[in-house]
Amino acid sequence: MAEQDVLEAIGKLDTRLTRVEQFLPQLATREEMHVAIKTAIDDAVTPLATREELRNEIQGARRFTQVLFEDLKDDIRMLSEHVVALSARVDARR
């Protein structure tokens, strides 16, 4: 490699290094990144429900579902009693 080529390569390298040196101060340090990641995780986790809160919600939903099933059973029972009564009427008219 000729001396001129080496000097050009060093000049280009110096120019690139100068650009990199101007960009580096804008980058976060490792510690800053760790703090930023921890903060982001804490912010994401904070609004989530705890296990106890989830259990309480599930138990509430189970109780509500049981009430709905009992109400549905009562409705079915009343309908079946009505069908039996109507069937008896139809049989009586025959």
VEXBAMI-368938 format. One record per residue: z, x, y of N, C-alpha, C in turn; residue number from 1. Coordinates in steps of 0.1 Angstrom, whole numbers, plus 2048, in hexadecimal, padded with zeros to 3 digits. Example, Ala and Ser with C-alpha at 12.3 -4.5 7.8 and 13.67 -1.06 7.14 Angstrom:
<rs>
<r <84E, 884, 7C7>, <84E, 87B, 7D3>, <84E, 884, 7DF>, 1> <r <847, 880, 7EA>, <847, 889, 7F5>, <84F, 881, 800>, 2> 
</rs>
This chain:
<rs>
<r <800, 808, 7F4>, <800, 800, 800>, <800, 809, 80C>, 1> <r <7F7, 806, 816>, <7F6, 80E, 821>, <802, 80C, 82B>, 2> <r <804, 816, 833>, <80F, 816, 83C>, <80E, 80A, 846>, 3> <r <802, 807, 84A>, <800, 7FB, 853>, <803, 7EE, 84C>, 4> <r <800, 7ED, 83F>, <803, 7E1, 838>, <812, 7DF, 836>, 5> <r <819, 7EA, 834>, <828, 7EA, 833>, <82E, 7E5, 840>, 6> <r <829, 7EB, 84B>, <82E, 7E7, 858>, <82C, 7D8, 85B>, 7> <r <820, 7D3, 857>, <81D, 7C5, 859>, <826, 7BC, 851>, 8> <r <828, 7C0, 844>, <831, 7B9, 83C>, <83F, 7B8, 841>, 9> <r <844, 7C4, 846>, <851, 7C4, 84C>, <852, 7BC, 859>, 10> <r <847, 7BC, 861>, <847, 7B3, 86D>, <848, 7A4, 869>, 11> <r <840, 7A0, 85F>, <840, 792, 85A>, <84E, 78F, 855>, 12> <r <854, 798, 84D>, <861, 796, 848>, <86B, 794, 853>, 13> <r <86A, 79C, 85D>, <873, 79C, 868>, <872, 78E, 870>, 14> <r <866, 78A, 871>, <863, 77D, 878>, <86A, 771, 870>, 15> <r <867, 772, 863>, <86D, 767, 85A>, <87C, 768, 85A>, 16> <r <882, 774, 85A>, <890, 775, 85A>, <896, 770, 867>, 17> <r <88F, 772, 872>, <894, 76D, 87F>, <894, 75E, 87E>, 18> <r <88A, 758, 879>, <88A, 749, 878>, <895, 744, 86F>, 19> <r <898, 74B, 864>, <8A3, 747, 85B>, <8B0, 748, 862>, 20> <r <8B2, 753, 869>, <8BE, 755, 870>, <8C1, 74B, 87B>, 21> <r <8B6, 745, 881>, <8B8, 73A, 88A>, <8BC, 72D, 883>, 22> <r <8B7, 72C, 877>, <8BA, 71F, 86F>, <8C8, 71F, 869>, 23> <r <8CC, 72B, 865>, <8D9, 72C, 85D>, <8E5, 726, 864>, 24> <r <8E7, 728, 871>, <8F3, 722, 877>, <8F4, 713, 876>, 25> <r <8E9, 70C, 874>, <8E9, 6FE, 873>, <8ED, 6F9, 865>, 26> <r <8ED, 701, 85B>, <8F1, 6FE, 84E>, <900, 6FD, 84C>, 27> <r <905, 6F4, 844>, <913, 6F2, 842>, <918, 6FD, 838>, 28> <r <924, 701, 83A>, <92A, 70B, 831>, <92E, 704, 824>, 29> <r <932, 70B, 81A>, <936, 706, 80D>, <943, 6FD, 80F>, 30> <r <94C, 702, 817>, <958, 6FA, 81A>, <955, 6ED, 821>, 31> <r <94C, 6ED, 82B>, <948, 6E1, 832>, <941, 6D7, 828>, 32> <r <939, 6DC, 81F>, <933, 6D4, 815>, <93D, 6CD, 80C>, 33> <r <947, 6D5, 808>, <951, 6CF, 7FF>, <959, 6C4, 806>, 34> <r <95C, 6C7, 813>, <963, 6BD, 81B>, <95B, 6B0, 81D>, 35> <r <94E, 6B2, 820>, <945, 6A7, 822>, <943, 69F, 815>, 36> <r <942, 6A5, 809>, <941, 69E, 7FD>, <94D, 697, 7F9>, 37> <r <959, 69D, 7FB>, <966, 697, 7F8>, <967, 68A, 801>, 38> <r <964, 68B, 80E>, <965, 680, 817>, <95C, 675, 813>, 39> <r <950, 678, 80F>, <946, 66E, 80A>, <94B, 667, 7FE>, 40> <r <951, 66E, 7F4>, <956, 668, 7E8>, <962, 65F, 7EB>, 41> <r <96B, 664, 7F4>, <976, 65C, 7F8>, <972, 64F, 7FE>, 42> <r <968, 650, 807>, <963, 644, 80E>, <95C, 63B, 805>, 43> <r <956, 640, 7FB>, <94F, 637, 7F1>, <959, 630, 7E7>, 44> <r <964, 637, 7E4>, <96D, 632, 7DA>, <978, 629, 7E1>, 45> <r <97B, 62B, 7ED>, <985, 623, 7F4>, <983, 614, 7F3>, 46> <r <977, 60F, 7F5>, <976, 600, 7F4>, <976, 5FA, 7E6>, 47> <r <976, 603, 7DC>, <975, 5FE, 7CE>, <983, 5F8, 7CA>, 48> <r <982, 5EE, 7C2>, <98F, 5E8, 7BD>, <996, 5F1, 7B3>, 49> <r <9A3, 5F0, 7B2>, <9AA, 5F8, 7A8>, <9AA, 5F0, 79B>, 50> <r <9AE, 5F7, 790>, <9AE, 5F0, 783>, <9B7, 5E4, 783>, 51> <r <9C2, 5E5, 78A>, <9CC, 5D9, 78B>, <9C5, 5CE, 792>, 52> <r <9BE, 5D1, 79D>, <9B7, 5C6, 7A4>, <9AC, 5C0, 79C>, 53> <r <9A5, 5C8, 794>, <99B, 5C2, 78B>, <9A1, 5BA, 780>, 54> <r <9AC, 5BE, 77B>, <9B3, 5B6, 770>, <9B7, 5A9, 776>, 55> <r <9BD, 5A9, 782>, <9C1, 59D, 788>, <9B6, 593, 78A>, 56> <r <9AA, 599, 78F>, <99F, 590, 791>, <999, 58A, 784>, 57> <r <999, 593, 77A>, <994, 58E, 76D>, <99E, 583, 767>, 58> <r <9AB, 585, 769>, <9B4, 57B, 764>, <9B2, 56E, 76C>, 59> <r <9B0, 56F, 779>, <9AE, 563, 781>, <9A1, 55C, 77C>, 60> <r <997, 564, 77A>, <98A, 55E, 775>, <98C, 557, 768>, 61> <r <994, 55D, 75F>, <997, 557, 752>, <99E, 54A, 753>, 62> <r <9A8, 54A, 75C>, <9AF, 53D, 75E>, <9A6, 532, 763>, 63> <r <99E, 536, 76D>, <995, 52C, 773>, <98B, 527, 769>, 64> <r <986, 530, 760>, <97D, 52C, 755>, <983, 523, 74C>, 65> <r <990, 525, 748>, <997, 51D, 73F>, <999, 50F, 745>, 66> <r <99C, 50E, 752>, <99D, 501, 759>, <990, 4FA, 758>, 67> <r <985, 501, 75B>, <977, 4FB, 75A>, <974, 4F5, 74C>, 68> <r <978, 4FD, 742>, <975, 4F9, 734>, <97E, 4ED, 731>, 69> <r <98A, 4EC, 735>, <993, 4E1, 732>, <98D, 4D4, 739>, 70> <r <988, 4D6, 745>, <982, 4CB, 74D>, <976, 4C6, 746>, 71> <r <96E, 4D0, 741>, <962, 4CC, 739>, <965, 4C5, 72C>, 72> <r <96F, 4C9, 725>, <974, 4C2, 719>, <978, 4B4, 71C>, 73> <r <97F, 4B2, 727>, <983, 4A5, 72B>, <977, 49C, 72E>, 74> <r <96E, 4A2, 735>, <961, 49A, 738>, <95A, 496, 72B>, 75> <r <959, 49F, 722>, <952, 49D, 715>, <95A, 492, 70D>, 76> <r <967, 493, 70D>, <96F, 489, 706>, <96D, 47B, 70D>, 77> <r <96D, 47A, 71A>, <96B, 46D, 720>, <95E, 468, 71D>, 78> <r <953, 470, 71D>, <946, 46C, 71A>, <945, 467, 70B>, 79> <r <94B, 46E, 702>, <94B, 46A, 6F4>, <952, 45D, 6F2>, 80> <r <95D, 45B, 6F9>, <964, 44E, 6F8>, <95B, 443, 6FE>, 81> <r <954, 446, 709>, <94B, 43C, 70E>, <940, 439, 705>, 82> <r <93A, 443, 6FE>, <92F, 441, 6F5>, <934, 439, 6E9>, 83> <r <940, 43C, 6E4>, <946, 434, 6D9>, <948, 425, 6DD>, 84> <r <94D, 423, 6E9>, <94F, 415, 6EE>, <941, 40E, 6EF>, 85> <r <937, 415, 6F5>, <92A, 40F, 6F6>, <924, 40C, 6E8>, 86> <r <926, 415, 6DF>, <921, 413, 6D2>, <927, 407, 6CB>, 87> <r <934, 406, 6CD>, <93B, 3FA, 6C8>, <936, 3ED, 6CE>, 88> <r <933, 3ED, 6DB>, <92D, 3E1, 6E1>, <91F, 3DE, 6DB>, 89> <r <917, 3E8, 6D9>, <90A, 3E6, 6D4>, <90B, 3E0, 6C6>, 90> <r <914, 3E6, 6BE>, <916, 3E1, 6B0>, <91B, 3D3, 6B0>, 91> <r <923, 3CF, 6BA>, <929, 3C2, 6BA>, <91E, 3B8, 6BE>, 92> <r <914, 3BB, 6C6>, <90A, 3B2, 6CA>, <8FF, 3B0, 6BF>, 93> <r <8FF, 3B9, 6B5>, <8F5, 3B8, 6AA>, <8F8, 3AD, 6A1>, 94> 
</rs>
